[in-house]
Amino acid sequence: MADAPIDEATEQFLEAAAYDLQRQLGIAGDVEMMGIGQSPSGIGLRARVRVADHQIDVDGYGATILEAHADLCRRVAEPTLASAFRQLVDG
């Protein structure tokens, strides 16, 4: 995902999207960063989530920033919970 220039409105959207994603994750993980870039399908969003001492990057894609955000919200739960479970099992 290539970096794209960020204007003030996009930065505000990313802050709101990170807050929304954090509410979805609850205590399972902490959203550390949200980024935006171009992807073959249009827009790509990346969230960096910390689960205990492990970081995961989750990407969402769409023709618009709203579609990319919706895709990211659909994708984030599985890798976050898988990471938390692995850390629980591995001790």
BELJOWO-V150833 format. One record per backbone hydrogen bond with DSSP energy under -0.5 kcal/mol. CO is the residue of the C=O (numbers start at 1). NH is the residue of the N-H. Records with the same first field share a line. If there is no record, write none. Layout:
# BELJOWO-V150833
CO = NH / NH
This chain:
# BELJOWO-V150833
2 = 38
5 = 7
7 = 11
8 = 12
9 = 13
10 = 14
11 = 15
12 = 16
13 = 17
14 = 18
15 = 19
16 = 20
17 = 21
18 = 22
19 = 23
20 = 24
21 = 25
22 = 26
25 = 28
26 = 29
30 = 32 / 50
33 = 48
35 = 46
36 = 4
37 = 44
38 = 2
39 = 42
42 = 39
43 = 62
44 = 37
45 = 60
46 = 35
47 = 49 / 58
48 = 32 / 33
49 = 51 / 56
50 = 30 / 52
51 = 54
54 = 51
56 = 49
58 = 47
60 = 45
62 = 43
64 = 68
65 = 69
66 = 70
67 = 71
68 = 72
69 = 73
70 = 74
71 = 75
72 = 76
73 = 77
75 = 79
76 = 80
77 = 81
78 = 82
79 = 83
80 = 84
81 = 85
82 = 86
83 = 87
84 = 88
85 = 89
86 = 90
87 = 91
